[in-house]
Amino acid sequence: SRRCVHMDSGLSFVVGTGLRQRHRSLKSAETNHCARARPVSKCSLYSRTLRSCGNHPRMSNADSEILKDSDLIFKSNCGTWTWRGFHINYKVDGDTSSSRKCLLIHGFGGSVFSWRNNTQPLANAGFCVFSIDLLGFGDSDKPIEVEYNLELWEELVVDFIGFVDSRFSTESTPEWILAGNSVGSLVALMSSVKLLELGKLVKGITLFNCAGGLTSFRYEELPPLGAAAFWLFKKILFNDFIGPIFFEKFRTRENIRSVLSQIYFNPDAIDDQLVDALYKPSEHPNASYVFLKILNAPAGPTPKSLLDVLGDRVPILAVWGESDPWTPLRRGIHRGELFPSWNSKVQLSIIEGAGHCPMDDRPEAANAIMLDWIQTLS
């Protein structure tokens, strides 16, 4: 019998509109003798800074020189934190002295821009809201000398929360809500497990269309023929020669907009700013190498296994865009409708007329659901 296995966001992003053009793209690349961009090693260290008009520290001249050379997605309320020698971009909204803190974690290809319609409503509700560009995405560094996986980003998030707790100290113990979209939901679950082990106060977790894995199917979840075909597909398309050529041809604004039209229900949400937020990071010289590393990375833990580990320790809100073709609500091994059966603390809320990114596709509905749920937390 055939088992239905849904696509996670990363692989689906590749096998969407862009793959349908791969033969034409590769032929054009060969004709034009397209060369791969030379990878860039990690930048020199610089101190953490905050780029805003508020009461935050000013940048040094050296920092300003580094930052002005970047085509930043957000120009204000963003800071740079140095983690293991790499520059991590983050955005902060709301009162930094508030003990109620929220961290928003984007999905594959996303950035702090993914939360453009959500940070202010949460800040208005009294939260100090942080969003972060995971290593390899957005305005954060894109080193090629690291192995990208969910565990790496889990460690980044845990350390970032430690940085925030020390940098933006409050009189009372910080209470954290972690929220993620797609792959970011898995990172939120994994980070919450670790934070609880460290004695941090995690008040709740919100999952927006949680992915079943990073960017790879799990071979054990596929029938033998499907597993063999998937292995061959990756070897042919995601190798070090064809992969960068394909990436260069695929990363056009036209293709990005076409893929977004598959996963957004509301066409008005697919504006030029959203397309640019996905396109600009792809211009980095290391972008294709990071892209390929992530696509060849292990899938990581399943959402069910993480919900099992969390048990009844943390309330969890699972918000699902009903029309998501990538992480479906009612199809696949890791379908959204199963989440409440895996953990009794999960509350499932479905948004009609929304796709894979409901917090941006139908932000009014997503914000209302999350804020109402927060009011129920003791």
Disulfide bonds with the S-S distance in Angstrom:
none
